[in-house]
């Protein structure tokens, strides 16, 4: 089984997901505030 991702890796993954969302939403407005 794979080892669970470390805290730092989780943060990186979350950051990447947030960046995707920012790009998808155009990066401004209501969606930005949710992050």
Biopython code that builds the backbone (N, CA, C, O; Angstrom):
import numpy as np
from Bio.PDB.StructureBuilder import StructureBuilder

atoms = [
    (1, "UNK", "N", (0.830, -1.215, 0.000)),
    (1, "UNK", "CA", (0.000, 0.000, 0.000)),
    (1, "UNK", "C", (0.862, 1.262, 0.000)),
    (1, "UNK", "O", (1.966, 1.272, 0.544)),
    (2, "UNK", "N", (0.356, 2.297, -0.600)),
    (2, "UNK", "CA", (1.098, 3.556, -0.643)),
    (2, "UNK", "C", (1.071, 4.224, 0.726)),
    (2, "UNK", "O", (0.076, 4.161, 1.447)),
    (3, "UNK", "N", (2.179, 4.861, 1.066)),
    (3, "UNK", "CA", (2.211, 5.637, 2.301)),
    (3, "UNK", "C", (1.317, 6.854, 2.126)),
    (3, "UNK", "O", (1.251, 7.419, 1.034)),
    (4, "UNK", "N", (0.626, 7.269, 3.189)),
    (4, "UNK", "CA", (-0.204, 8.478, 3.065)),
    (4, "UNK", "C", (0.679, 9.680, 2.762)),
    (4, "UNK", "O", (1.806, 9.748, 3.253)),
    (5, "UNK", "N", (0.198, 10.624, 1.970)),
    (5, "UNK", "CA", (1.019, 11.798, 1.651)),
    (5, "UNK", "C", (1.337, 12.598, 2.906)),
    (5, "UNK", "O", (0.510, 12.722, 3.810)),
    (6, "UNK", "N", (2.537, 13.130, 2.943)),
    (6, "UNK", "CA", (2.936, 13.934, 4.093)),
    (6, "UNK", "C", (2.162, 15.243, 4.102)),
    (6, "UNK", "O", (1.507, 15.597, 3.122)),
    (7, "UNK", "N", (2.246, 15.955, 5.217)),
    (7, "UNK", "CA", (1.538, 17.233, 5.356)),
    (7, "UNK", "C", (1.932, 18.190, 4.231)),
    (7, "UNK", "O", (1.076, 18.833, 3.622)),
    (8, "UNK", "N", (3.220, 18.276, 3.965)),
    (8, "UNK", "CA", (3.712, 19.179, 2.922)),
    (8, "UNK", "C", (3.177, 18.817, 1.550)),
    (8, "UNK", "O", (2.808, 19.690, 0.765)),
    (9, "UNK", "N", (3.137, 17.509, 1.265)),
    (9, "UNK", "CA", (2.624, 17.065, -0.033)),
    (9, "UNK", "C", (1.144, 17.384, -0.164)),
    (9, "UNK", "O", (0.679, 17.792, -1.229)),
    (10, "UNK", "N", (0.404, 17.195, 0.928)),
    (10, "UNK", "CA", (-1.031, 17.510, 0.900)),
    (10, "UNK", "C", (-1.233, 18.981, 0.583)),
    (10, "UNK", "O", (-2.098, 19.345, -0.214)),
    (11, "UNK", "N", (-0.417, 19.831, 1.222)),
    (11, "UNK", "CA", (-0.542, 21.269, 0.978)),
    (11, "UNK", "C", (-0.274, 21.577, -0.493)),
    (11, "UNK", "O", (-0.972, 22.387, -1.103)),
    (12, "UNK", "N", (0.748, 20.921, -1.057)),
    (12, "UNK", "CA", (1.074, 21.138, -2.467)),
    (12, "UNK", "C", (-0.086, 20.730, -3.359)),
    (12, "UNK", "O", (-0.442, 21.443, -4.297)),
    (13, "UNK", "N", (-0.674, 19.571, -3.060)),
    (13, "UNK", "CA", (-1.802, 19.081, -3.860)),
    (13, "UNK", "C", (-2.957, 20.069, -3.768)),
    (13, "UNK", "O", (-3.578, 20.403, -4.777)),
    (14, "UNK", "N", (-3.242, 20.536, -2.554)),
    (14, "UNK", "CA", (-4.334, 21.497, -2.372)),
    (14, "UNK", "C", (-4.061, 22.771, -3.157)),
    (14, "UNK", "O", (-4.963, 23.355, -3.759)),
    (15, "UNK", "N", (-2.784, 23.196, -3.138)),
    (15, "UNK", "CA", (-2.402, 24.405, -3.849)),
    (15, "UNK", "C", (-2.659, 24.235, -5.347)),
    (15, "UNK", "O", (-3.194, 25.129, -6.003)),
    (16, "UNK", "N", (-2.270, 23.076, -5.874)),
    (16, "UNK", "CA", (-2.473, 22.815, -7.302)),
    (16, "UNK", "C", (-3.956, 22.831, -7.639)),
    (16, "UNK", "O", (-4.363, 23.404, -8.649)),
    (17, "UNK", "N", (-4.765, 22.199, -6.788)),
    (17, "UNK", "CA", (-6.205, 22.157, -7.031)),
    (17, "UNK", "C", (-6.796, 23.559, -6.996)),
    (17, "UNK", "O", (-7.652, 23.902, -7.811)),
    (18, "UNK", "N", (-6.332, 24.370, -6.042)),
    (18, "UNK", "CA", (-6.816, 25.747, -5.950)),
    (18, "UNK", "C", (-6.442, 26.518, -7.206)),
    (18, "UNK", "O", (-7.252, 27.268, -7.749)),
    (19, "UNK", "N", (-5.200, 26.326, -7.665)),
    (19, "UNK", "CA", (-4.757, 27.038, -8.860)),
    (19, "UNK", "C", (-5.616, 26.668, -10.059)),
    (19, "UNK", "O", (-5.941, 27.522, -10.884)),
    (20, "UNK", "N", (-5.984, 25.390, -10.155)),
    (20, "UNK", "CA", (-6.857, 24.957, -11.250)),
    (20, "UNK", "C", (-8.189, 25.683, -11.156)),
    (20, "UNK", "O", (-8.717, 26.167, -12.156)),
    (21, "UNK", "N", (-8.727, 25.752, -9.940)),
    (21, "UNK", "CA", (-10.022, 26.404, -9.751)),
    (21, "UNK", "C", (-9.934, 27.876, -10.111)),
    (21, "UNK", "O", (-10.839, 28.428, -10.737)),
    (22, "UNK", "N", (-8.838, 28.509, -9.710)),
    (22, "UNK", "CA", (-8.657, 29.934, -10.001)),
    (22, "UNK", "C", (-8.657, 30.146, -11.512)),
    (22, "UNK", "O", (-9.307, 31.060, -12.019)),
    (23, "UNK", "N", (-7.917, 29.288, -12.231)),
    (23, "UNK", "CA", (-7.859, 29.423, -13.689)),
    (23, "UNK", "C", (-9.239, 29.212, -14.293)),
    (23, "UNK", "O", (-9.654, 29.948, -15.189)),
    (24, "UNK", "N", (-9.947, 28.201, -13.796)),
    (24, "UNK", "CA", (-11.261, 27.887, -14.351)),
    (24, "UNK", "C", (-12.252, 29.022, -14.122)),
    (24, "UNK", "O", (-13.127, 29.270, -14.952)),
    (25, "UNK", "N", (-12.110, 29.713, -12.988)),
    (25, "UNK", "CA", (-13.068, 30.763, -12.643)),
    (25, "UNK", "C", (-12.615, 32.124, -13.165)),
    (25, "UNK", "O", (-13.311, 33.121, -12.975)),
    (26, "UNK", "N", (-11.468, 32.172, -13.812)),
    (26, "UNK", "CA", (-10.961, 33.444, -14.310)),
    (26, "UNK", "C", (-10.102, 34.170, -13.287)),
    (26, "UNK", "O", (-9.506, 35.200, -13.601)),
    (27, "UNK", "N", (-10.029, 33.644, -12.060)),
    (27, "UNK", "CA", (-9.091, 34.159, -11.071)),
    (27, "UNK", "C", (-9.589, 35.330, -10.243)),
    (27, "UNK", "O", (-8.864, 35.798, -9.365)),
    (28, "UNK", "N", (-10.799, 35.823, -10.488)),
    (28, "UNK", "CA", (-11.262, 36.973, -9.716)),
    (28, "UNK", "C", (-12.703, 36.808, -9.277)),
    (28, "UNK", "O", (-13.416, 35.930, -9.764)),
    (29, "UNK", "N", (-13.121, 37.650, -8.363)),
    (29, "UNK", "CA", (-14.527, 37.698, -7.965)),
    (29, "UNK", "C", (-14.866, 36.731, -6.856)),
    (29, "UNK", "O", (-14.024, 36.399, -6.022)),
    (30, "UNK", "N", (-16.106, 36.282, -6.854)),
    (30, "UNK", "CA", (-16.650, 35.478, -5.765)),
    (30, "UNK", "C", (-15.847, 34.204, -5.554)),
    (30, "UNK", "O", (-15.585, 33.813, -4.416)),
    (31, "UNK", "N", (-15.452, 33.550, -6.652)),
    (31, "UNK", "CA", (-14.744, 32.284, -6.526)),
    (31, "UNK", "C", (-13.419, 32.465, -5.798)),
    (31, "UNK", "O", (-13.006, 31.601, -5.026)),
    (32, "UNK", "N", (-12.763, 33.578, -6.045)),
    (32, "UNK", "CA", (-11.482, 33.844, -5.396)),
    (32, "UNK", "C", (-11.675, 33.926, -3.882)),
    (32, "UNK", "O", (-10.864, 33.388, -3.127)),
    (33, "UNK", "N", (-12.731, 34.587, -3.437)),
    (33, "UNK", "CA", (-12.969, 34.774, -2.003)),
    (33, "UNK", "C", (-13.217, 33.450, -1.303)),
    (33, "UNK", "O", (-12.870, 33.294, -0.132)),
    (34, "UNK", "N", (-13.815, 32.490, -2.010)),
    (34, "UNK", "CA", (-14.085, 31.180, -1.416)),
    (34, "UNK", "C", (-12.796, 30.464, -1.047)),
    (34, "UNK", "O", (-12.767, 29.702, -0.080)),
    (35, "UNK", "N", (-11.725, 30.699, -1.808)),
    (35, "UNK", "CA", (-10.454, 30.049, -1.524)),
    (35, "UNK", "C", (-9.865, 30.649, -0.262)),
    (35, "UNK", "O", (-8.784, 30.245, 0.167)),
]
sb = StructureBuilder()
sb.init_structure("model")
sb.init_model(0)
sb.init_chain("A")
sb.init_seg("    ")
for serial, (resi, resn, name, xyz) in enumerate(atoms, 1):
    if name == "N":
        sb.init_residue(resn, " ", resi, " ")
    sb.init_atom(name, np.array(xyz, "f"), 0.0, 1.0, " ", f" {name:<3s}", serial, name[0])
structure = sb.get_structure()
